[in-house]
């Protein structure tokens, strides 16, 4: 089968948003809706944070507002402009795409066009990069400040982390909950976001490796108790954030953590350019331009374990 020709104009303009949507929103945190997503941010989004003081006073016959007050502060989410500039030889991916079309693949649905296949591979990498930046990114080349960096800059770790394993994970998670603002405990969207190594330690502990669980673990099933379902800790939903660094966790309400992107912004571009038509080579250039960033609302309602 000869190398297919990819037209340079197939993936530009309005249709580009569909690929950007797949690339960004298939990051596991976003795909699960584990944080609040703010799409279509043209430049920046300002969020007002209000704090009341002395709101309730003893009753008398007068109206006196001098003792009560509302202080408004502003949190700004400014998505970072990012891009992908990739050049690959068509032969590098063509063999994989050809095999996929013949049915030698674990995927049920595959793009029928080679150009779609290239986009899907690149989009998966963009999703992985986005997931990492959401939690542990630091402003710099190809990155934006993630929640860890933002929270560290605004108060540092609320609970100092240690190396977590099955023998201490329950005590460490308990320390995170103990450090929480009592007002957020019991909120329906309160979530304990944990790194993958903490998740493994917690699952192992509940399988009988923690001193206070018992040798046979949850339901006396030992290490077979967990089959990939939801986790919780003391009534709080647990979310395994793939982008969190090892031994890191965040306790926060979903409604207090925000991801912003100009998903439908007209600056977004996805192009697949076959340069064989102009340069006589066998290369394909993939160009993506998009924006992404995160911000939180009320710092006092968040616990950072780091």
N, C-alpha and C positions, 0 to 999 in steps of 0.2 A: 504494500500500500504506500503510495507516495505521501510525502509530507503535505499536510493540508495547508491551504492558504488562509491567513487570518486577515480580514479587512481591518484597517486602522480606525474605521469610524463606527464599529459595531458597539462599542462600550463607552460612549461619551454622552453627556447630557443628562436628561431626566432619568433614564434607565439606570444610570450609574448608582443612584441611591439604593437600589435593591441589593447590589453587591456590597455596598458599604454597610447596609443594614445587617446583612449576613455576617460580615467580617467583625463588626463591633458587637452586635447583640448576641452572638454565639459565644462570647466570652462567658465562662460558666457562671460567674456572679450575676451578669446581666441577663443571661438566658433564664436563670432561675428567678429573676425578679427579686433578688436578695437585697437590693438597694433601690432607692427611688430614682427613676430615669427621667431626665429633663431633656427632651429632644428639641431640635430646631432653635438652638441658641445662636443668634446671628453673630454676636460679639461677646457679650458677657451677660450673666444673670445675677441680679442682686436679690438677696433674701434678707428680709427684715427679721431680726430676733428681738422679741420683746421680753422685758423683765419687770414685773410689778413689785412695788414696795409698799408696805403698810396699807394694804388694800382694805383690810377689815379693821374697824375702830369701834369703840363703845358708842352706843346710840345716845343722841340727845336731840334737841329740837332744831338744830342748825345744820346747814349744809357747809361742810368745811373740807375742801379738797387739798389743803396745804400739807397734810401729813401723808397723803397718798401720792404715788407717782408711777409713771411708766417710762422706762428707759429703753430706747430702741437702739440697737446696734445693727450693723450690716455685715453680712457675709457675702462675698462675691465669688462666683464660679466663672472663671474665664477659661474656656477650652483652649488647649494648645493646638496649633496647626501642625499636622504631621503629614508625612508623605512616604510612599514606597517608590523607589526607582530601581527596577530589576531588569537585567538583561540575561536571557538564557538561550541556549541553543535548542532548537525545536527537537533535535534528536534525543536530548536528555530526558524529556517527558513523553515523547511520542510513543516509545515502546510500552510504557506503563499504561497510557491511554488506550493503545491498541489492544493490550491484554484485557483491560477492563471491558472494552466493547465485546470481547469474545466470551465474557462471563467469568474470567479468572479473577474475581475480586470478592471481598467480603461485604462490599457495599451493595445495598439493594437498588439505589437510584444513583445513576451517574450522568453527568452532562453528556448529551449526545454529540456536542461539538468540541473539538480540541481546544478552542479558545475558552469555552466554558470550564474545561478541565483545568487549564492554567489558572484561571481566576479563582477557582475553588481551592486550589492548593495554596495560593498566595493569601486568600481570605482566611484560611485556617491559621496561618502564621500571624496574620494581623490580630486575630482573635486572641491567640496566646499572648502576644505582646501587650495587648490591651488589658487582659486579665492581670498580668504581672504589674503593670503600671498602676492599676486601680488601687492595689494594696501596698506595694513596696517601691513604687516608682519615685525617682528623684529628678527634679527638673534638669534637663540636659539633653544631649543628642538622642532623639527618638523617644523621649520620655516626657511624662508630666508628674508633678508631685502627687503621690498617692496618699491614702489615708494615714499610713504610718508616719510619713514625713510631715504631713500637716499637723497631726496630733502631737507629734514629738516637738515640733516648733512651738506649739501652743500648750506648754505645760509639761511636756515630757511624759515618760511612762508613769502611769498611776500605780501599777504593780510591776515590780522588777522581775523580769523573767529569769528562769533557770532552765537547764536542759531537762526537758520533760520526758518521762518514760512511764511505764505502766505502774510503777510503785509510787509515783508522786503526782500523777495527773489529776486525780480527784481532789487532792489538797490544793493544787494550783488553780484548778477551775473554781474551787470554793473561794479562794482568795480573790479572784476576779469579781465574783458575785458579791462578796462581802464589801468590796470597794465601791459598789454601785450606789448611785443616788437612790435613796429609798423610794422616791416618787416614780421612778421608771420601772421598778420591780412590779410585775403583774401586768404591765402593758402588753397588749395582744401582739404587737409587732416587735417586742424586745427579742433580740437575737444575739447569740454568742457565736461570733465568727472565729473559727480556729484554723490553724495551719494543718496541713495534711499529716505532719508527724505527730501533732497533738491528737488528731483524730485517731490515728492508728494506736497510740498509747491508750486512749480512752476505751476504744473497742476491745483492746487486749485486756485492760483492767477489768472490764465488765465480763470478760470471759473467764475470770477466776484468778487473774494475776495481781489483784489488789488485795491487801491484807484484810479489808473490811467487807469484801464481797463474798468470800467463800470459795473453796477450791473448785466447785463446779460452775461458778459464774451465774449469770442471769438465767432464770428458769431451769437451772441445773443442766444447761446445754453446753457448758464449757466454751471452747473457742468457736463452736458452730452456732452460737446464739445469734450472730449478726449476719443478715442476708442482704445488706445494702439498703435498708430502709432509713427512715428519718431517725435522727438522734435528738436527745434532749438532756438537759442537766438541771435538776431541781425545778422542773416545770418550765424551763426556758428553752426555746428552740435553738438547736445547734446547727450551724451551717459551716460546711467545710469549704473554706475559701482557697481555691487552688493557687491564687496569686500571693497569699501571705507567706512571708519568710518563715522558716522553721522556728519553733518556740515563740511564736507571736500570736496574739489574739486580740480581738476587739469586742467589747460588749456595748451594743448600741441598739436603738430602735431603727428599723428600716426607714422610717419616715424622717430620720435625722441624718441619713447618709445619702448623698446625691451624686449621680453621674450625669454629666452634661455633654452633649454633642450637637453640632450643627448638621445633623443627619440629612436634612433636606435643604441645607444651605447651598446656594448656587456656586460656592467655592469648591464643593465636592466634585471630584473627578475620578473616574476609573477608565483607563484606556488600555487596550491590548494592541500593540503596533507591530506588525510583521515588517521588518526592515528589509526582507529579501526583495521587495518590490522596488526599493530605492537604492539599497546598498549592495545588492547581489549576494548577500550572505544568507545564513540559515538561522538568524537570531530573531527572538521575539522580545520586545520591551513591554514591561508592565508598569503602568504609572497609576498610583492612587494618591489622592489628596483628601484629607478629612480632618476633623477636629475632635478632641476628646479631653475630658478633665473631670476632677472630682472635688467635692467640698462637703463639709459637715455644717450642721446648724448650731446646736447648743453643746459647747465643749463639756460643761459640767454634767451632762447626761450620758457621757461616754467614758468607758474605762479602757485604757490601752495597756495591754500586757506586752512588754517589749524590753 
